[in-house]
């Protein structure tokens, strides 16, 4: 009996000696700021400074699925090597917020119909620009959420510098697993996030 007790105690100590790893799934929603401090934030929908003229987020947080965060962090590293950083306007958008936006502007040209949901509701989309080493936003030709042909990637009646800026943004993002959106220079989808489900997960503002 005494011998068995020693074996049991030893086995028990070995079990506690190894830390338990809690693996986070790639589809889990996480806060970007917990994974990098190198982003600039201007979360437009947490203010009234947007095309809705209404604050629809309770607080300015950037939640995304972990795989989107990983890809975005890598993209930002590439920008930082060139002296720039990503500036964020919008990230994951709960479905309830999409419904609220739809109530304000019920036009599919401007707001995705919540019946279908958007990639923002899936945690796989970001609205971004880039800033230089002084924190000045790079000129992309139009403001964020400008709804006109000038905001599209295929619009060419812009200065060579603006076209080069958009091309630079698009090149780095595509290299890191994102797709661009033809009519909005600021919008990027993670390729592997298109099939994720629409979510209504909320974040804590405290």
DRENDO-1510 file (C-alpha; in Angstrom, 1 decimal, always signed):
<recs>
REC; n; res; u; v; w
REC; 1; UNK; +0.0; +0.0; +0.0 .
REC; 2; UNK; +2.8; +2.4; +0.9 .
REC; 3; UNK; +4.5; +1.7; -2.5 .
REC; 4; UNK; +1.4; +2.4; -4.4 .
REC; 5; UNK; +1.0; +5.7; -2.5 .
REC; 6; UNK; +4.4; +6.9; -3.7 .
REC; 7; UNK; +3.7; +6.0; -7.3 .
REC; 8; UNK; +0.4; +7.8; -7.1 .
REC; 9; UNK; +1.9; +10.9; -5.6 .
REC; 10; UNK; +4.7; +11.0; -8.2 .
REC; 11; UNK; +2.2; +10.6; -11.1 .
REC; 12; UNK; +0.1; +13.4; -9.6 .
REC; 13; UNK; +3.0; +15.8; -9.3 .
REC; 14; UNK; +4.0; +15.1; -12.9 .
REC; 15; UNK; +0.5; +15.9; -14.0 .
REC; 16; UNK; +0.6; +19.3; -12.3 .
REC; 17; UNK; +4.2; +20.1; -13.5 .
REC; 18; UNK; +3.2; +20.5; -17.1 .
REC; 19; UNK; +1.2; +23.7; -17.9 .
REC; 20; UNK; -2.1; +23.2; -19.6 .
REC; 21; UNK; -2.2; +25.0; -23.0 .
REC; 22; UNK; -5.5; +26.5; -24.0 .
REC; 23; UNK; -5.4; +26.7; -27.7 .
REC; 24; UNK; -7.5; +29.5; -29.2 .
REC; 25; UNK; -9.2; +28.5; -32.4 .
REC; 26; UNK; -8.6; +30.7; -35.5 .
REC; 27; UNK; -12.3; +31.5; -35.7 .
REC; 28; UNK; -12.5; +32.9; -32.1 .
REC; 29; UNK; -13.2; +36.6; -31.8 .
REC; 30; UNK; -10.3; +38.5; -30.2 .
REC; 31; UNK; -9.3; +42.1; -29.6 .
REC; 32; UNK; -6.6; +43.3; -32.0 .
REC; 33; UNK; -5.0; +45.5; -29.3 .
REC; 34; UNK; -4.2; +42.3; -27.3 .
REC; 35; UNK; -2.0; +41.1; -30.1 .
REC; 36; UNK; -0.3; +44.3; -31.3 .
REC; 37; UNK; +0.2; +47.9; -30.1 .
REC; 38; UNK; +1.3; +49.1; -33.5 .
REC; 39; UNK; -2.0; +50.1; -35.1 .
REC; 40; UNK; -3.6; +53.5; -35.3 .
REC; 41; UNK; -7.3; +53.7; -34.5 .
REC; 42; UNK; -10.0; +56.0; -35.9 .
REC; 43; UNK; -13.1; +53.9; -35.3 .
REC; 44; UNK; -15.7; +56.0; -37.2 .
REC; 45; UNK; -18.9; +54.2; -36.1 .
REC; 46; UNK; -18.1; +54.8; -32.5 .
REC; 47; UNK; -18.5; +58.5; -33.3 .
REC; 48; UNK; -20.9; +60.6; -35.3 .
REC; 49; UNK; -18.2; +61.3; -37.8 .
REC; 50; UNK; -19.5; +58.9; -40.5 .
REC; 51; UNK; -21.9; +58.8; -43.4 .
REC; 52; UNK; -24.7; +57.7; -41.0 .
REC; 53; UNK; -24.2; +60.8; -38.9 .
REC; 54; UNK; -24.9; +58.5; -35.9 .
REC; 55; UNK; -22.8; +56.7; -33.3 .
REC; 56; UNK; -23.8; +53.0; -33.6 .
REC; 57; UNK; -21.0; +51.4; -31.6 .
REC; 58; UNK; -20.9; +51.7; -27.8 .
REC; 59; UNK; -17.1; +52.0; -27.8 .
REC; 60; UNK; -14.2; +52.0; -30.1 .
REC; 61; UNK; -12.8; +48.4; -30.2 .
REC; 62; UNK; -11.4; +46.4; -33.0 .
REC; 63; UNK; -12.6; +42.8; -32.7 .
REC; 64; UNK; -11.8; +40.2; -35.4 .
REC; 65; UNK; -11.5; +36.5; -35.7 .
REC; 66; UNK; -8.0; +35.4; -34.7 .
REC; 67; UNK; -7.0; +34.4; -38.2 .
REC; 68; UNK; -7.9; +37.9; -39.4 .
REC; 69; UNK; -5.8; +39.4; -36.6 .
REC; 70; UNK; -2.8; +37.3; -37.4 .
REC; 71; UNK; -2.9; +38.3; -41.1 .
REC; 72; UNK; -3.5; +41.9; -40.3 .
REC; 73; UNK; -0.5; +42.0; -37.8 .
REC; 74; UNK; +1.7; +40.5; -40.5 .
REC; 75; UNK; +0.5; +43.1; -43.1 .
REC; 76; UNK; +1.2; +45.9; -40.6 .
REC; 77; UNK; +4.8; +44.5; -40.1 .
REC; 78; UNK; +5.3; +44.8; -43.9 .
REC; 79; UNK; +4.0; +48.4; -43.8 .
REC; 80; UNK; +6.2; +49.3; -40.9 .
REC; 81; UNK; +9.3; +48.1; -42.7 .
REC; 82; UNK; +8.5; +50.9; -45.3 .
REC; 83; UNK; +7.8; +53.5; -42.6 .
REC; 84; UNK; +4.0; +53.2; -42.4 .
REC; 85; UNK; +1.3; +51.8; -40.1 .
REC; 86; UNK; -2.3; +50.7; -40.7 .
REC; 87; UNK; -5.0; +53.0; -39.5 .
REC; 88; UNK; -8.3; +51.3; -38.7 .
REC; 89; UNK; -11.8; +52.7; -39.4 .
REC; 90; UNK; -13.9; +49.6; -38.8 .
REC; 91; UNK; -13.4; +45.9; -38.0 .
REC; 92; UNK; -15.9; +43.2; -36.9 .
REC; 93; UNK; -19.5; +44.5; -36.8 .
REC; 94; UNK; -22.1; +42.5; -34.8 .
REC; 95; UNK; -25.3; +41.7; -36.7 .
REC; 96; UNK; -27.4; +43.9; -34.4 .
REC; 97; UNK; -25.3; +46.9; -35.4 .
REC; 98; UNK; -25.7; +46.0; -39.0 .
REC; 99; UNK; -29.5; +46.1; -38.4 .
REC; 100; UNK; -29.2; +49.4; -36.7 .
REC; 101; UNK; -27.2; +50.8; -39.7 .
REC; 102; UNK; -29.8; +49.4; -42.1 .
REC; 103; UNK; -32.6; +51.2; -40.2 .
REC; 104; UNK; -30.7; +54.5; -40.6 .
REC; 105; UNK; -29.8; +54.0; -44.3 .
REC; 106; UNK; -31.8; +51.2; -46.0 .
REC; 107; UNK; -29.8; +51.2; -49.2 .
REC; 108; UNK; -27.8; +48.2; -50.3 .
REC; 109; UNK; -25.4; +50.5; -52.2 .
REC; 110; UNK; -24.2; +51.9; -48.9 .
REC; 111; UNK; -25.1; +49.4; -46.2 .
REC; 112; UNK; -25.2; +45.6; -46.5 .
REC; 113; UNK; -28.7; +44.1; -46.0 .
REC; 114; UNK; -28.6; +42.4; -42.6 .
REC; 115; UNK; -30.7; +39.5; -44.0 .
REC; 116; UNK; -27.6; +38.5; -45.9 .
REC; 117; UNK; -25.0; +39.9; -43.6 .
REC; 118; UNK; -21.6; +41.2; -44.7 .
REC; 119; UNK; -18.0; +40.1; -44.3 .
REC; 120; UNK; -17.8; +42.7; -41.5 .
REC; 121; UNK; -20.5; +40.6; -39.6 .
REC; 122; UNK; -18.3; +37.5; -40.1 .
REC; 123; UNK; -15.2; +39.1; -38.5 .
REC; 124; UNK; -13.1; +38.9; -41.7 .
REC; 125; UNK; -13.2; +42.4; -43.0 .
REC; 126; UNK; -11.4; +45.7; -42.1 .
REC; 127; UNK; -11.7; +49.2; -43.3 .
REC; 128; UNK; -8.3; +50.8; -43.3 .
REC; 129; UNK; -5.8; +53.3; -44.6 .
REC; 130; UNK; -2.1; +53.9; -43.7 .
REC; 131; UNK; -0.3; +56.7; -41.9 .
REC; 132; UNK; +3.3; +57.8; -42.3 .
REC; 133; UNK; +6.0; +58.0; -39.6 .
REC; 134; UNK; +4.6; +61.3; -38.4 .
REC; 135; UNK; +1.1; +59.9; -38.1 .
REC; 136; UNK; -0.2; +61.7; -41.1 .
REC; 137; UNK; -2.7; +59.8; -43.2 .
REC; 138; UNK; -1.6; +59.0; -46.7 .
REC; 139; UNK; -3.7; +60.6; -49.4 .
REC; 140; UNK; -5.9; +58.1; -51.0 .
REC; 141; UNK; -7.9; +60.5; -53.1 .
REC; 142; UNK; -11.2; +60.4; -51.2 .
REC; 143; UNK; -12.3; +60.2; -47.6 .
REC; 144; UNK; -13.2; +56.9; -46.0 .
REC; 145; UNK; -16.8; +56.0; -46.8 .
REC; 146; UNK; -17.0; +58.3; -49.8 .
REC; 147; UNK; -19.6; +56.8; -52.0 .
REC; 148; UNK; -18.7; +57.7; -55.6 .
REC; 149; UNK; -16.7; +56.3; -58.5 .
REC; 150; UNK; -13.6; +58.1; -57.3 .
REC; 151; UNK; -13.3; +55.7; -54.4 .
REC; 152; UNK; -13.0; +52.7; -56.6 .
REC; 153; UNK; -9.7; +50.9; -57.4 .
REC; 154; UNK; -10.5; +51.1; -61.1 .
REC; 155; UNK; -10.9; +54.9; -61.1 .
REC; 156; UNK; -7.8; +56.4; -62.7 .
REC; 157; UNK; -8.5; +60.1; -63.0 .
REC; 158; UNK; -6.3; +60.8; -59.9 .
REC; 159; UNK; -2.7; +62.0; -59.4 .
REC; 160; UNK; +0.1; +59.5; -60.0 .
REC; 161; UNK; +0.9; +59.7; -56.3 .
REC; 162; UNK; -2.6; +58.8; -55.2 .
REC; 163; UNK; -2.8; +55.9; -57.6 .
REC; 164; UNK; +0.6; +54.7; -56.3 .
REC; 165; UNK; -0.6; +55.0; -52.7 .
REC; 166; UNK; -3.7; +52.9; -53.4 .
REC; 167; UNK; -1.5; +50.4; -55.3 .
REC; 168; UNK; +0.9; +50.1; -52.3 .
REC; 169; UNK; -1.9; +49.5; -49.8 .
REC; 170; UNK; -3.5; +46.9; -52.1 .
REC; 171; UNK; -0.2; +45.1; -52.8 .
REC; 172; UNK; +0.7; +44.6; -49.1 .
REC; 173; UNK; -2.8; +43.5; -48.1 .
REC; 174; UNK; -3.1; +41.0; -50.9 .
REC; 175; UNK; +0.3; +39.6; -50.1 .
REC; 176; UNK; -1.0; +38.9; -46.6 .
REC; 177; UNK; -4.1; +37.0; -47.6 .
REC; 178; UNK; -6.7; +39.7; -48.2 .
REC; 179; UNK; -8.9; +40.6; -51.1 .
REC; 180; UNK; -9.7; +44.1; -52.1 .
REC; 181; UNK; -13.2; +45.5; -52.8 .
REC; 182; UNK; -13.4; +47.2; -56.2 .
REC; 183; UNK; -15.6; +50.2; -55.2 .
REC; 184; UNK; -13.9; +51.0; -51.9 .
REC; 185; UNK; -10.2; +51.5; -51.7 .
REC; 186; UNK; -10.3; +51.1; -47.8 .
REC; 187; UNK; -12.1; +47.7; -47.6 .
REC; 188; UNK; -10.3; +44.4; -47.4 .
REC; 189; UNK; -11.6; +40.9; -46.8 .
REC; 190; UNK; -9.6; +38.0; -45.5 .
REC; 191; UNK; -9.8; +35.3; -48.2 .
REC; 192; UNK; -10.3; +32.5; -45.7 .
REC; 193; UNK; -13.0; +34.4; -43.8 .
REC; 194; UNK; -15.6; +34.5; -46.5 .
REC; 195; UNK; -17.3; +31.2; -45.4 .
REC; 196; UNK; -17.4; +32.0; -41.7 .
REC; 197; UNK; -20.8; +32.5; -40.2 .
REC; 198; UNK; -22.5; +35.8; -39.5 .
REC; 199; UNK; -22.1; +36.6; -35.8 .
REC; 200; UNK; -23.8; +38.8; -33.3 .
REC; 201; UNK; -21.1; +38.5; -30.6 .
REC; 202; UNK; -20.8; +41.7; -28.5 .
REC; 203; UNK; -17.8; +43.1; -26.8 .
REC; 204; UNK; -17.4; +44.5; -23.3 .
REC; 205; UNK; -16.9; +48.3; -23.2 .
REC; 206; UNK; -15.6; +48.3; -19.6 .
</recs>
